[in-house]
Amino acid sequence: MARFLKEHVVAPLLDPSLVGVAMLEKFSKAWHNHKIMTKWIQQLFQHLDRGYVLNSATESLTSCGMKKFLNVAFGDTCERVRAGALDMINRERAGNEIDRNQLKNCVEVFIVMGLCRGSGSKDLKSVDKMLKMNPELDVYIKDFEEPFLKSTKEYYHVEGATWLHSDSVPEYLSRVEAALAEEEMRVSWYLNSATDQKLQRTCVETLLSGPQTELVERPNSGMYALLKLEKGEDLHRMFRLFQLDGVELGVAPMTKVFQQFVEDQGEALLDARRAEIKRLVSEKKKETLSDPTMIMGMLALYKKTNDMVKNLFENHLDFQKAMKVAFQEFMNKEAGKYANVELLTAYCDGVLKGHEAAEKLTEAAMEDRLESVMNLFVYLADKDMFAELYRDALAKRLLNKKTTSMELEKHMISRLKQLQGPPFTTKIEGMIKDHQMCDDNNKQFEEYLAQGDNSASLSELAETPKVQVLTLGFWPSQQPRPVNLPPVLASAQSHFEAFYQEKHAGKKKIQWQFTLGDAEVHGKFPKGTYRLSVSTLQAVALVVLNEQASPLGLDEMSQRIGTDEEVTKRILHSLSCNPKYKVVKKQGQGNPKTINSDDTFAANEKFSSKSKRFTIPMASLDNVGQAIKNKVVEDRSYLIDASVVRTMKARKRMTHHALVSEVANQLQTFNARVGDIKRRIENLIEREYLARREDADGEWTKEYDYLA
């Protein structure tokens, strides 16, 4: 057998003229014939295996036959066979057809030779049983797999460079995806399954890990360009491929670009608002809170990027984090006079009134918009500011009867409570409860009036006055403003005070806020009768003018209404300078669009309007926005103080840095600045809640002690 192998197998295979496919074909046929020859020798002389071999502990006939091939044929031809096999594989990769069965036979030799060197090599029962045994891959790995993986790396290094130079990023990644799928099939065609993971990793390291940065950052077809063009399929392919084992940086470069893209999109929205403000200024107009364009853009951006994270990037935590950081970056920047938190609150207010810009919303659309707002809310740093602004807007909606759906109001409060906890919505929930109790109070007041002759003094009124009783601690604070009520309203006030004192046995006190009230006045003009929806202060001014035949000056109006000059100016401006509803006639030499000290006022007998029922708005008497901001700053001081004291009481002693860090981490409703925390610590030291710890030389050790 040895002589046969040397003369008829090895000698032809070592012929330099026999190369490539012809050489592999010769080797494959020789291996196939050797298996048949070994099988028939074992069959013809099986009595030796069963007798002599078994009793003398020598090698079986199959073992002898296989080892002869290992030591004679395989040993001398291994390198040539391996080189031919690798060349054939590369030819298949290049698109040429090959005989896979022939290649499989050649690779099989490397696996079988491992069995011939293994621990069970002396007792190979038969060729068929040998081929079904668990392979011992030492020979296969050393003599074939390692050179094969090296060849694969070299092949794809060259091919990858060509693809990278000629193709766009999506085309390159498509080629890589196809190559990985083909390599996976190649294992099933003619390689051992143990090679699969190593082969995939080699391809990934060569084709993806090496050029990853260039692929992600390429200007015209990299990830940023794909995001701008919304190439979802290409982005998803990039994400899948960069998650494969062997990509050193993983998806980190992608998340970096994604974060930058989202930040840039947010900055573009801010720039667009800045440009709009600049245009308004050039036209001598003021920036307003009522324009929802930027907030609508942010909501659309959230939906777009969130869909990307879910559908393209499979909700990967790193992409969620990148999106969060990006939104936090631009959501907490200011584009103009009004901060984004103010614009978001104003947008909520408009939606809860039933409109988005000029579009009327159904209840389902309102709920959808509010849910979207909550997605942006989580990125705000100043959540306490949102709560105060929202509370002020809610108060106006409830008191002015502007809310569209009480169920949606409650749903919004419920969502805020879920996100921030019960303390965040305590006051807002109290406002809703107060509002719901108003009907019961007014019904009881009507019953009280009906019991005696109290209602007679109110006969001049079209209906019984409605009083809204509000808990002082829940509702936004307002500066009390005295007003000289007309007799009929003063009588209603007295009756309600008596009713309320009787109901609560004098345990509760009422403080009247006339600036928050409203009234419906029936105005009879020569050209028609109209119903005017006005504030209580406007109603008092109209009553004053109704009782006066001759015009009144500004000072006289102030005295009769009972308000200071500045408040009186705002009241009269709304009634006499409104472009649509000038129910009061203003006369004077000054600017017709402003109220001047020498102006006189009288009922406008020439007033007419196509609308029989209308509302006359009046500018706010207080700088509400600034007042809310001042209150938030004050409340933050209390929260910082409480956090510092609570922390020091538990720890007794802390370093300055540790205390500042701990307090900043505890405060979740706003972004506590280090400087603010330091100032509050100084204040607490002055108030003897804390003390600086000093060493023997009197130097501060950068530590604080808690003073009980």
TADAHU-V211827 format. One record per run of one state. SS is the DSSP state (a for helix, b for strand, c for the rest). FROM is the first residue (numbers start at 1). TO is the last residue. If there is no record, write none. Layout:
ss from to
SS FROM TO
SS FROM TO
This chain:
ss from to
c 1 1
a 2 13
c 14 19
a 20 44
c 45 45
a 46 56
c 57 60
a 61 93
c 94 99
a 100 117
c 118 120
a 121 123
c 124 126
a 127 132
c 133 137
a 138 166
c 167 168
a 169 190
c 191 194
a 195 209
c 210 211
a 212 217
c 218 222
a 223 229
c 230 231
a 232 242
c 243 251
a 252 282
c 283 292
a 293 312
c 313 316
a 317 331
c 332 339
a 340 352
c 353 354
b 355 356
c 357 358
b 359 360
c 361 362
a 363 377
c 378 382
a 383 399
c 400 405
a 406 420
c 421 421
a 422 451
c 452 453
a 454 458
c 459 486
a 487 504
c 505 513
a 514 516
c 517 517
b 518 525
c 526 527
b 528 535
a 536 546
c 547 551
b 552 553
a 554 561
c 562 564
a 565 576
c 577 583
b 584 587
c 588 599
b 600 603
c 604 612
b 613 615
c 616 623
a 624 651
c 652 652
b 653 655
a 656 666
c 667 673
a 674 686
c 687 689
b 690 694
c 695 699
b 700 706
c 707 708
